Amino acid sequence: MSNDDPDKINILLIGDAQSGKTSLVKTMELYAEPGLVTHEEFIVQGSSGAADEIMKKTSFRTDLHTLRIRALISGHHHIVDTEKDATELSLDEFNCRLDLEQGNVETSLIHPKSSRQYTFNVFEAPGFRATENLQRKVLAIYKTAVESQIDVHHVLVALAPDPVTSLAPNPVASLAFSPITSTMRTFISGFNNLFPNIFQHMTFVHTKVNYHHLHISNTLFHISIKDKEEQILRLTKKSLSILMIDASQHAEQPIQEAISHNMVRAILQDTTSNRSDCSVLTVAYSRVPTTHPSSPTS
């Protein structure tokens, strides 16, 4: 878990199959310096006759500054701060954000200059399935990391809602009544017993959640977060903290897969912090532009 180069962060991304890991990585790429995203693949050997799988590596550099969005509206460029509270927006800024959330305008990201940059290497492990031997898969993933000389500095866990509760008419219910899946519980407890130190640098991220109408004062929401904290605490036997709750951005239409800039930025900031505990990262999702960042601007 040591890091000889503090500006280089290796992140192991794990989660159930179809939990949104690839979408999360693609959104992280929006933070990269233009043209500086690289990809690599590692073979994870299957066990008991199972087919080999792929661990995908995505590398990029970023400065972690707040990203802004350049929106082209009626022939004019408008700059929208993605983190500015809605109550602080001018009428023009509010209309710009509304157009952005509804996907009505052409957008691109602005990557500001910074004095310090980080290199992030995200290793997306194969997803876990309830029908496979998870203990063997954990060992196979760890063996791949060791043989490839990957020093894992941080573990990122994608927590997707239960497939049944995620279809509930109340979007908050998909959070409140969606426990950590049995496959993830098996993985976390097994990994914790084998390699306990790795859980000192860990972030749990809710993915594939519809946050429409969600507000941070919602009782069900807090019950859900508290329940997951207790589950993780029992599995890892580590102290926990909620890193961030940001419900200031809402899409006008439900968007199940979209991931906010604030979430990715918070994840990357969390991986560079000097914590000694686990954290539960929960944010509201919003629409993400599909284009890569533009060149730095003044």
Phi and psi restraints in degrees (value plus and minus 20) as a CYANA .aco file:
   2 SER   PHI     -91.5   -51.5
   2 SER   PSI     135.6   175.6
   3 ASN   PHI    -153.7  -113.7
   3 ASN   PSI      83.0   123.0
   4 ASP   PHI     -88.1   -48.1
   4 ASP   PSI     -49.3    -9.3
   5 ASP   PHI    -133.0   -93.0
   5 ASP   PSI      81.0   121.0
   6 PRO   PHI     -85.1   -45.1
   6 PRO   PSI     -33.9     6.1
   7 ASP   PHI    -114.5   -74.5
   7 ASP   PSI     -15.8    24.2
   8 LYS   PHI    -140.6  -100.6
   8 LYS   PSI     100.1   140.1
   9 ILE   PHI    -141.3  -101.3
   9 ILE   PSI     101.2   141.2
  10 ASN   PHI    -118.6   -78.6
  10 ASN   PSI     101.5   141.5
  11 ILE   PHI    -134.5   -94.5
  11 ILE   PSI     105.5   145.5
  12 LEU   PHI    -114.7   -74.7
  12 LEU   PSI      96.9   136.9
  13 LEU   PHI    -121.4   -81.4
  13 LEU   PSI      98.7   138.7
  14 ILE   PHI    -145.6  -105.6
  14 ILE   PSI     144.8   184.8
  15 GLY   PHI     144.1   184.1
  15 GLY   PSI     148.8   188.8
  16 ASP   PHI     -81.9   -41.9
  16 ASP   PSI     138.0   178.0
  17 ALA   PHI     -78.7   -38.7
  17 ALA   PSI     120.1   160.1
  18 GLN   PHI      44.0    84.0
  18 GLN   PSI       9.8    49.8
  19 SER   PHI    -113.9   -73.9
  19 SER   PSI     -16.2    23.8
  20 GLY   PHI      74.9   114.9
  20 GLY   PSI      -3.2    36.8
  21 LYS   PHI     -84.1   -44.1
  21 LYS   PSI     -66.0   -26.0
  22 THR   PHI     -83.9   -43.9
  22 THR   PSI     -60.3   -20.3
  23 SER   PHI     -82.4   -42.4
  23 SER   PSI     -58.1   -18.1
  24 LEU   PHI     -84.0   -44.0
  24 LEU   PSI     -64.1   -24.1
  25 VAL   PHI     -84.0   -44.0
  25 VAL   PSI     -62.6   -22.6
  26 LYS   PHI     -81.0   -41.0
  26 LYS   PSI     -55.0   -15.0
  27 THR   PHI     -92.0   -52.0
  27 THR   PSI     -55.8   -15.8
  28 MET   PHI     -79.0   -39.0
  28 MET   PSI     -54.3   -14.3
  29 GLU   PHI     -82.6   -42.6
  29 GLU   PSI     -42.8    -2.8
  30 LEU   PHI     -84.8   -44.8
  30 LEU   PSI     -39.0     1.0
  31 TYR   PHI    -107.6   -67.6
  31 TYR   PSI     -26.9    13.1
  32 ALA   PHI     -93.7   -53.7
  32 ALA   PSI     132.9   172.9
  33 GLU   PHI     -80.9   -40.9
  33 GLU   PSI     117.9   157.9
  34 PRO   PHI     -73.3   -33.3
  34 PRO   PSI     109.0   149.0
  35 GLY   PHI      58.4    98.4
  35 GLY   PSI     -12.4    27.6
  36 LEU   PHI    -136.6   -96.6
  36 LEU   PSI      12.7    52.7
  37 VAL   PHI    -122.8   -82.8
  37 VAL   PSI     107.6   147.6
  38 THR   PHI    -143.8  -103.8
  38 THR   PSI     134.6   174.6
  39 HIS   PHI    -149.4  -109.4
  39 HIS   PSI     127.3   167.3
  40 GLU   PHI    -169.4  -129.4
  40 GLU   PSI     136.2   176.2
  41 GLU   PHI    -146.7  -106.7
  41 GLU   PSI     125.1   165.1
  42 PHE   PHI    -145.5  -105.5
  42 PHE   PSI     121.2   161.2
  43 ILE   PHI    -104.1   -64.1
  43 ILE   PSI     106.8   146.8
  44 VAL   PHI    -125.1   -85.1
  44 VAL   PSI      91.5   131.5
  45 GLN   PHI     -87.7   -47.7
  45 GLN   PSI     112.8   152.8
  46 GLY   PHI     -93.6   -53.6
  46 GLY   PSI     140.6   180.6
  47 SER   PHI    -140.2  -100.2
  47 SER   PSI     134.4   174.4
  48 SER   PHI      33.9    73.9
  48 SER   PSI      24.1    64.1
  49 GLY   PHI      62.5   102.5
  49 GLY   PSI     -21.8    18.2
  50 ALA   PHI     -92.4   -52.4
  50 ALA   PSI     131.9   171.9
  51 ALA   PHI     -90.0   -50.0
  51 ALA   PSI     131.2   171.2
  52 ASP   PHI     -84.7   -44.7
  52 ASP   PSI     132.5   172.5
  53 GLU   PHI    -144.9  -104.9
  53 GLU   PSI     154.2   194.2
  54 ILE   PHI    -134.6   -94.6
  54 ILE   PSI     113.2   153.2
  55 MET   PHI    -121.8   -81.8
  55 MET   PSI     100.0   140.0
  56 LYS   PHI    -115.0   -75.0
  56 LYS   PSI     113.9   153.9
  57 LYS   PHI    -130.4   -90.4
  57 LYS   PSI     107.7   147.7
  58 THR   PHI    -140.0  -100.0
  58 THR   PSI     104.1   144.1
  59 SER   PHI    -135.6   -95.6
  59 SER   PSI     118.6   158.6
  60 PHE   PHI    -178.9  -138.9
  60 PHE   PSI     141.0   181.0
  61 ARG   PHI    -133.8   -93.8
  61 ARG   PSI     122.7   162.7
  62 THR   PHI    -175.1  -135.1
  62 THR   PSI     142.6   182.6
  63 ASP   PHI    -127.4   -87.4
  63 ASP   PSI     -21.9    18.1
  64 LEU   PHI      48.6    88.6
  64 LEU   PSI     -13.1    26.9
  65 HIS   PHI     -87.6   -47.6
  65 HIS   PSI     140.0   180.0
  66 THR   PHI     -80.4   -40.4
  66 THR   PSI     105.4   145.4
  67 LEU   PHI    -102.6   -62.6
  67 LEU   PSI     123.2   163.2
  68 ARG   PHI    -135.7   -95.7
  68 ARG   PSI     143.5   183.5
  69 ILE   PHI    -134.9   -94.9
  69 ILE   PSI     110.3   150.3
  70 ARG   PHI    -114.9   -74.9
  70 ARG   PSI      98.3   138.3
  71 ALA   PHI    -130.4   -90.4
  71 ALA   PSI     110.5   150.5
  72 LEU   PHI    -115.2   -75.2
  72 LEU   PSI      86.3   126.3
  73 ILE   PHI    -145.1  -105.1
  73 ILE   PSI     101.0   141.0
  74 SER   PHI      33.0    73.0
  74 SER   PSI      19.1    59.1
  75 GLY   PHI      61.8   101.8
  75 GLY   PSI     -20.2    19.8
  76 HIS   PHI    -138.6   -98.6
  76 HIS   PSI     124.8   164.8
  77 HIS   PHI    -109.2   -69.2
  77 HIS   PSI     110.9   150.9
  78 HIS   PHI    -142.1  -102.1
  78 HIS   PSI     118.3   158.3
  79 ILE   PHI    -119.4   -79.4
  79 ILE   PSI     106.0   146.0
  80 VAL   PHI    -136.9   -96.9
  80 VAL   PSI     101.9   141.9
  81 ASP   PHI    -100.0   -60.0
  81 ASP   PSI      98.6   138.6
  82 THR   PHI     -92.5   -52.5
  82 THR   PSI     -33.8     6.2
  83 GLU   PHI    -127.8   -87.8
  83 GLU   PSI     -23.9    16.1
  84 LYS   PHI     -89.8   -49.8
  84 LYS   PSI     113.5   153.5
  85 ASP   PHI     -84.7   -44.7
  85 ASP   PSI     123.9   163.9
  86 ALA   PHI     -78.8   -38.8
  86 ALA   PSI     -52.1   -12.1
  87 THR   PHI     -90.9   -50.9
  87 THR   PSI     -35.3     4.7
  88 GLU   PHI    -117.5   -77.5
  88 GLU   PSI     -19.7    20.3
  89 LEU   PHI    -101.4   -61.4
  89 LEU   PSI     122.2   162.2
  90 SER   PHI     -95.1   -55.1
  90 SER   PSI     151.6   191.6
  91 LEU   PHI     -81.7   -41.7
  91 LEU   PSI     -62.8   -22.8
  92 ASP   PHI     -82.8   -42.8
  92 ASP   PSI     -63.1   -23.1
  93 GLU   PHI     -84.9   -44.9
  93 GLU   PSI     -59.4   -19.4
  94 PHE   PHI     -83.0   -43.0
  94 PHE   PSI     -64.9   -24.9
  95 ASN   PHI     -84.4   -44.4
  95 ASN   PSI     -57.4   -17.4
  96 CYS   PHI     -82.6   -42.6
  96 CYS   PSI     -65.6   -25.6
  97 ARG   PHI     -85.0   -45.0
  97 ARG   PSI     -59.7   -19.7
  98 LEU   PHI     -81.7   -41.7
  98 LEU   PSI     -63.6   -23.6
  99 ASP   PHI     -83.1   -43.1
  99 ASP   PSI     -57.9   -17.9
 100 LEU   PHI     -83.6   -43.6
 100 LEU   PSI     -67.1   -27.1
 101 GLU   PHI     -85.5   -45.5
 101 GLU   PSI     -49.6    -9.6
 102 GLN   PHI    -108.0   -68.0
 102 GLN   PSI     -22.3    17.7
 103 GLY   PHI      49.5    89.5
 103 GLY   PSI      10.2    50.2
 104 ASN   PHI    -112.9   -72.9
 104 ASN   PSI     -23.6    16.4
 105 VAL   PHI    -150.9  -110.9
 105 VAL   PSI     138.6   178.6
 106 GLU   PHI     -99.0   -59.0
 106 GLU   PSI     111.2   151.2
 107 THR   PHI    -151.7  -111.7
 107 THR   PSI     139.3   179.3
 108 SER   PHI    -172.2  -132.2
 108 SER   PSI     141.4   181.4
 109 LEU   PHI    -115.2   -75.2
 109 LEU   PSI     126.8   166.8
 110 ILE   PHI    -126.8   -86.8
 110 ILE   PSI     104.2   144.2
 111 HIS   PHI    -122.1   -82.1
 111 HIS   PSI      82.7   122.7
 112 PRO   PHI     -91.4   -51.4
 112 PRO   PSI     139.4   179.4
 113 LYS   PHI     -97.6   -57.6
 113 LYS   PSI     132.8   172.8
 114 SER   PHI    -171.0  -131.0
 114 SER   PSI     137.1   177.1
 115 SER   PHI    -101.7   -61.7
 115 SER   PSI     -36.5     3.5
 116 ARG   PHI    -154.4  -114.4
 116 ARG   PSI     114.0   154.0
 117 GLN   PHI    -142.8  -102.8
 117 GLN   PSI     134.4   174.4
 118 TYR   PHI    -138.4   -98.4
 118 TYR   PSI     128.6   168.6
 119 THR   PHI    -124.2   -84.2
 119 THR   PSI      99.9   139.9
 120 PHE   PHI    -127.2   -87.2
 120 PHE   PSI     108.4   148.4
 121 ASN   PHI    -133.3   -93.3
 121 ASN   PSI      89.2   129.2
 122 VAL   PHI    -121.0   -81.0
 122 VAL   PSI      98.3   138.3
 123 PHE   PHI    -123.2   -83.2
 123 PHE   PSI      86.4   126.4
 124 GLU   PHI    -107.9   -67.9
 124 GLU   PSI      86.2   126.2
 125 ALA   PHI     -94.8   -54.8
 125 ALA   PSI     134.5   174.5
 126 PRO   PHI     -77.4   -37.4
 126 PRO   PSI     123.3   163.3
 127 GLY   PHI     -88.9   -48.9
 127 GLY   PSI     133.7   173.7
 128 PHE   PHI    -113.1   -73.1
 128 PHE   PSI     119.4   159.4
 129 ARG   PHI    -143.1  -103.1
 129 ARG   PSI     125.5   165.5
 130 ALA   PHI     -85.7   -45.7
 130 ALA   PSI     -39.9     0.1
 131 THR   PHI    -110.0   -70.0
 131 THR   PSI     -17.1    22.9
 132 GLU   PHI    -135.0   -95.0
 132 GLU   PSI     147.4   187.4
 133 ASN   PHI    -100.5   -60.5
 133 ASN   PSI      81.8   121.8
 134 LEU   PHI     -90.5   -50.5
 134 LEU   PSI     -55.1   -15.1
 135 GLN   PHI     -80.0   -40.0
 135 GLN   PSI     -63.1   -23.1
 136 ARG   PHI     -87.0   -47.0
 136 ARG   PSI     -55.8   -15.8
 137 LYS   PHI     -88.5   -48.5
 137 LYS   PSI     -59.1   -19.1
 138 VAL   PHI     -78.6   -38.6
 138 VAL   PSI     -66.7   -26.7
 139 LEU   PHI     -83.1   -43.1
 139 LEU   PSI     -58.9   -18.9
 140 ALA   PHI     -85.1   -45.1
 140 ALA   PSI     -60.8   -20.8
 141 ILE   PHI     -86.1   -46.1
 141 ILE   PSI     -64.7   -24.7
 142 TYR   PHI     -85.4   -45.4
 142 TYR   PSI     -60.3   -20.3
 143 LYS   PHI     -81.4   -41.4
 143 LYS   PSI     -61.1   -21.1
 144 THR   PHI     -81.3   -41.3
 144 THR   PSI     -62.1   -22.1
 145 ALA   PHI     -84.4   -44.4
 145 ALA   PSI     -62.2   -22.2
 146 VAL   PHI     -86.8   -46.8
 146 VAL   PSI     -68.6   -28.6
 147 GLU   PHI     -84.9   -44.9
 147 GLU   PSI     -48.8    -8.8
 148 SER   PHI    -110.4   -70.4
 148 SER   PSI     -15.2    24.8
 149 GLN   PHI      37.4    77.4
 149 GLN   PSI      25.5    65.5
 150 ILE   PHI    -117.0   -77.0
 150 ILE   PSI      93.2   133.2
 151 ASP   PHI    -110.8   -70.8
 151 ASP   PSI      84.9   124.9
 152 VAL   PHI     -95.8   -55.8
 152 VAL   PSI     102.7   142.7
 153 HIS   PHI    -118.9   -78.9
 153 HIS   PSI     -43.3    -3.3
 154 HIS   PHI    -174.1  -134.1
 154 HIS   PSI     123.8   163.8
 155 VAL   PHI    -134.3   -94.3
 155 VAL   PSI     109.0   149.0
 156 LEU   PHI    -132.8   -92.8
 156 LEU   PSI     102.6   142.6
 157 VAL   PHI    -132.2   -92.2
 157 VAL   PSI     100.7   140.7
 158 ALA   PHI    -107.7   -67.7
 158 ALA   PSI     100.1   140.1
 159 LEU   PHI    -128.6   -88.6
 159 LEU   PSI      85.6   125.6
 160 ALA   PHI    -114.4   -74.4
 160 ALA   PSI     130.7   170.7
 161 PRO   PHI     -84.7   -44.7
 161 PRO   PSI     138.3   178.3
 162 ASP   PHI     -81.5   -41.5
 162 ASP   PSI     118.4   158.4
 163 PRO   PHI     -75.8   -35.8
 163 PRO   PSI     -50.7   -10.7
 164 VAL   PHI     -98.1   -58.1
 164 VAL   PSI     -71.0   -31.0
 165 THR   PHI     -90.1   -50.1
 165 THR   PSI     -42.7    -2.7
 166 SER   PHI     -88.2   -48.2
 166 SER   PSI     -35.6     4.4
 167 LEU   PHI    -113.9   -73.9
 167 LEU   PSI     -16.2    23.8
 168 ALA   PHI     -83.4   -43.4
 168 ALA   PSI     123.5   163.5
 169 PRO   PHI     -81.7   -41.7
 169 PRO   PSI     -53.4   -13.4
 170 ASN   PHI    -105.2   -65.2
 170 ASN   PSI      93.3   133.3
 171 PRO   PHI     -81.8   -41.8
 171 PRO   PSI     -49.2    -9.2
 172 VAL   PHI     -91.0   -51.0
 172 VAL   PSI     -47.9    -7.9
 173 ALA   PHI     -81.9   -41.9
 173 ALA   PSI     -51.8   -11.8
 174 SER   PHI     -86.1   -46.1
 174 SER   PSI     -43.5    -3.5
 175 LEU   PHI    -106.0   -66.0
 175 LEU   PSI     -69.2   -29.2
 176 ALA   PHI     -85.6   -45.6
 176 ALA   PSI     -53.5   -13.5
 177 PHE   PHI    -133.9   -93.9
 177 PHE   PSI      11.6    51.6
 178 SER   PHI    -142.4  -102.4
 178 SER   PSI      70.4   110.4
 179 PRO   PHI     -91.6   -51.6
 179 PRO   PSI     147.1   187.1
 180 ILE   PHI     -81.2   -41.2
 180 ILE   PSI     113.4   153.4
 181 THR   PHI     -84.4   -44.4
 181 THR   PSI     138.5   178.5
 182 SER   PHI     -82.9   -42.9
 182 SER   PSI     -55.1   -15.1
 183 THR   PHI     -84.8   -44.8
 183 THR   PSI     -60.6   -20.6
 184 MET   PHI     -89.1   -49.1
 184 MET   PSI     -57.2   -17.2
 185 ARG   PHI     -82.2   -42.2
 185 ARG   PSI     -63.5   -23.5
 186 THR   PHI     -82.2   -42.2
 186 THR   PSI     -63.9   -23.9
 187 PHE   PHI     -83.9   -43.9
 187 PHE   PSI     -68.7   -28.7
 188 ILE   PHI     -82.0   -42.0
 188 ILE   PSI     -66.0   -26.0
 189 SER   PHI     -86.1   -46.1
 189 SER   PSI     -60.7   -20.7
 190 GLY   PHI     -86.2   -46.2
 190 GLY   PSI     -63.9   -23.9
 191 PHE   PHI     -86.0   -46.0
 191 PHE   PSI     -57.4   -17.4
 192 ASN   PHI     -86.1   -46.1
 192 ASN   PSI     -56.6   -16.6
 193 ASN   PHI     -90.4   -50.4
 193 ASN   PSI     -57.5   -17.5
 194 LEU   PHI    -100.1   -60.1
 194 LEU   PSI     -62.8   -22.8
 195 PHE   PHI    -154.9  -114.9
 195 PHE   PSI      51.3    91.3
 196 PRO   PHI     -82.3   -42.3
 196 PRO   PSI     -50.2   -10.2
 197 ASN   PHI     -86.8   -46.8
 197 ASN   PSI     -44.5    -4.5
 198 ILE   PHI     -87.7   -47.7
 198 ILE   PSI     -42.4    -2.4
 199 PHE   PHI    -103.8   -63.8
 199 PHE   PSI     -15.2    24.8
 200 GLN   PHI     -99.7   -59.7
 200 GLN   PSI     -32.5     7.5
 201 HIS   PHI    -154.0  -114.0
 201 HIS   PSI      66.7   106.7
 202 MET   PHI    -167.5  -127.5
 202 MET   PSI     120.7   160.7
 203 THR   PHI    -150.2  -110.2
 203 THR   PSI     109.2   149.2
 204 PHE   PHI    -120.2   -80.2
 204 PHE   PSI     106.3   146.3
 205 VAL   PHI    -141.5  -101.5
 205 VAL   PSI     107.7   147.7
 206 HIS   PHI     -97.0   -57.0
 206 HIS   PSI     107.2   147.2
 207 THR   PHI    -143.2  -103.2
 207 THR   PSI     143.0   183.0
 208 LYS   PHI      34.0    74.0
 208 LYS   PSI      22.1    62.1
 209 VAL   PHI    -135.3   -95.3
 209 VAL   PSI     114.5   154.5
 210 ASN   PHI    -108.3   -68.3
 210 ASN   PSI      89.4   129.4
 211 TYR   PHI    -115.2   -75.2
 211 TYR   PSI      -3.4    36.6
 212 HIS   PHI     -79.4   -39.4
 212 HIS   PSI     110.6   150.6
 213 HIS   PHI      50.2    90.2
 213 HIS   PSI     -12.9    27.1
 214 LEU   PHI     -95.5   -55.5
 214 LEU   PSI     119.8   159.8
 215 HIS   PHI    -154.3  -114.3
 215 HIS   PSI     125.0   165.0
 216 ILE   PHI     -86.0   -46.0
 216 ILE   PSI     -35.4     4.6
 217 SER   PHI    -107.4   -67.4
 217 SER   PSI     -21.8    18.2
 218 ASN   PHI     -84.0   -44.0
 218 ASN   PSI     106.7   146.7
 219 THR   PHI     -83.0   -43.0
 219 THR   PSI     -64.4   -24.4
 220 LEU   PHI     -80.6   -40.6
 220 LEU   PSI     -57.2   -17.2
 221 PHE   PHI     -80.9   -40.9
 221 PHE   PSI     -67.7   -27.7
 222 HIS   PHI     -88.1   -48.1
 222 HIS   PSI     -54.9   -14.9
 223 ILE   PHI     -81.6   -41.6
 223 ILE   PSI     -62.8   -22.8
 224 SER   PHI     -81.0   -41.0
 224 SER   PSI     -68.6   -28.6
 225 ILE   PHI     -82.3   -42.3
 225 ILE   PSI     -63.5   -23.5
 226 LYS   PHI     -82.2   -42.2
 226 LYS   PSI     -61.3   -21.3
 227 ASP   PHI     -82.3   -42.3
 227 ASP   PSI     -63.6   -23.6
 228 LYS   PHI     -87.6   -47.6
 228 LYS   PSI     -57.1   -17.1
 229 GLU   PHI     -76.9   -36.9
 229 GLU   PSI     -66.4   -26.4
 230 GLU   PHI     -85.4   -45.4
 230 GLU   PSI     -59.5   -19.5
 231 GLN   PHI     -82.5   -42.5
 231 GLN   PSI     -66.7   -26.7
 232 ILE   PHI     -85.0   -45.0
 232 ILE   PSI     -59.6   -19.6
 233 LEU   PHI     -81.5   -41.5
 233 LEU   PSI     -62.1   -22.1
 234 ARG   PHI     -85.6   -45.6
 234 ARG   PSI     -55.6   -15.6
 235 LEU   PHI     -97.4   -57.4
 235 LEU   PSI     -60.8   -20.8
 236 THR   PHI    -118.8   -78.8
 236 THR   PSI     -39.5     0.5
 237 LYS   PHI      36.2    76.2
 237 LYS   PSI      15.8    55.8
 238 LYS   PHI    -141.8  -101.8
 238 LYS   PSI     134.6   174.6
 239 SER   PHI     -89.1   -49.1
 239 SER   PSI     134.5   174.5
 240 LEU   PHI    -149.6  -109.6
 240 LEU   PSI     136.4   176.4
 241 SER   PHI    -168.4  -128.4
 241 SER   PSI     122.3   162.3
 242 ILE   PHI     -99.8   -59.8
 242 ILE   PSI      99.2   139.2
 243 LEU   PHI     -94.5   -54.5
 243 LEU   PSI     -63.5   -23.5
 244 MET   PHI    -183.4  -143.4
 244 MET   PSI     117.2   157.2
 245 ILE   PHI    -146.2  -106.2
 245 ILE   PSI      96.7   136.7
 246 ASP   PHI    -149.3  -109.3
 246 ASP   PSI      84.2   124.2
 247 ALA   PHI    -136.6   -96.6
 247 ALA   PSI       7.7    47.7
 248 SER   PHI    -102.1   -62.1
 248 SER   PSI     -37.1     2.9
 249 GLN   PHI    -130.7   -90.7
 249 GLN   PSI     106.7   146.7
 250 HIS   PHI    -152.1  -112.1
 250 HIS   PSI     121.0   161.0
 251 ALA   PHI    -103.8   -63.8
 251 ALA   PSI     125.1   165.1
 252 GLU   PHI     -89.2   -49.2
 252 GLU   PSI     -50.2   -10.2
 253 GLN   PHI    -136.7   -96.7
 253 GLN   PSI     125.3   165.3
 254 PRO   PHI     -78.3   -38.3
 254 PRO   PSI     108.4   148.4
 255 ILE   PHI    -147.3  -107.3
 255 ILE   PSI      85.6   125.6
 256 GLN   PHI     -93.0   -53.0
 256 GLN   PSI     -55.8   -15.8
 257 GLU   PHI    -117.7   -77.7
 257 GLU   PSI     -33.3     6.7
 258 ALA   PHI     -89.8   -49.8
 258 ALA   PSI     125.7   165.7
 259 ILE   PHI    -146.8  -106.8
 259 ILE   PSI     111.7   151.7
 260 SER   PHI     -98.1   -58.1
 260 SER   PSI     134.9   174.9
 261 HIS   PHI     -81.1   -41.1
 261 HIS   PSI     -58.7   -18.7
 262 ASN   PHI     -81.4   -41.4
 262 ASN   PSI     -56.7   -16.7
 263 MET   PHI     -84.9   -44.9
 263 MET   PSI     -68.2   -28.2
 264 VAL   PHI     -82.8   -42.8
 264 VAL   PSI     -62.8   -22.8
 265 ARG   PHI     -81.6   -41.6
 265 ARG   PSI     -61.3   -21.3
 266 ALA   PHI     -85.2   -45.2
 266 ALA   PSI     -58.9   -18.9
 267 ILE   PHI     -80.4   -40.4
 267 ILE   PSI     -69.6   -29.6
 268 LEU   PHI     -84.9   -44.9
 268 LEU   PSI     -57.3   -17.3
 269 GLN   PHI     -86.5   -46.5
 269 GLN   PSI     -58.4   -18.4
 270 ASP   PHI     -83.0   -43.0
 270 ASP   PSI     -57.7   -17.7
 271 THR   PHI     -90.6   -50.6
 271 THR   PSI     -39.7     0.3
 272 THR   PHI    -117.3   -77.3
 272 THR   PSI     -23.2    16.8
 273 SER   PHI    -104.0   -64.0
 273 SER   PSI     139.7   179.7
 274 ASN   PHI    -119.6   -79.6
 274 ASN   PSI      43.6    83.6
 275 ARG   PHI    -110.2   -70.2
 275 ARG   PSI     143.6   183.6
 276 SER   PHI    -147.5  -107.5
 276 SER   PSI       7.5    47.5
 277 ASP   PHI    -164.7  -124.7
 277 ASP   PSI     155.0   195.0
 278 CYS   PHI    -104.2   -64.2
 278 CYS   PSI     142.8   182.8
 279 SER   PHI    -159.8  -119.8
 279 SER   PSI     129.3   169.3
 280 VAL   PHI    -129.3   -89.3
 280 VAL   PSI      94.4   134.4
 281 LEU   PHI    -121.4   -81.4
 281 LEU   PSI      98.6   138.6
 282 THR   PHI    -151.3  -111.3
 282 THR   PSI     102.0   142.0
 283 VAL   PHI    -158.2  -118.2
 283 VAL   PSI     144.9   184.9
 284 ALA   PHI    -105.2   -65.2
 284 ALA   PSI     121.5   161.5
 285 TYR   PHI    -107.9   -67.9
 285 TYR   PSI     133.4   173.4
 286 SER   PHI    -165.1  -125.1
 286 SER   PSI     151.3   191.3
 287 ARG   PHI     -85.6   -45.6
 287 ARG   PSI     121.1   161.1
 288 VAL   PHI    -135.2   -95.2
 288 VAL   PSI     111.1   151.1
 289 PRO   PHI     -80.9   -40.9
 289 PRO   PSI     130.1   170.1
 290 THR   PHI    -113.6   -73.6
 290 THR   PSI     -22.6    17.4
 291 THR   PHI    -113.5   -73.5
 291 THR   PSI     139.3   179.3
 292 HIS   PHI    -102.6   -62.6
 292 HIS   PSI     144.0   184.0
 293 PRO   PHI     -80.0   -40.0
 293 PRO   PSI     130.1   170.1
 294 SER   PHI    -104.1   -64.1
 294 SER   PSI     157.9   197.9
 295 SER   PHI     -86.3   -46.3
 295 SER   PSI     133.1   173.1
 296 PRO   PHI     -77.3   -37.3
 296 PRO   PSI     123.1   163.1
 297 THR   PHI    -145.7  -105.7
 297 THR   PSI     138.9   178.9
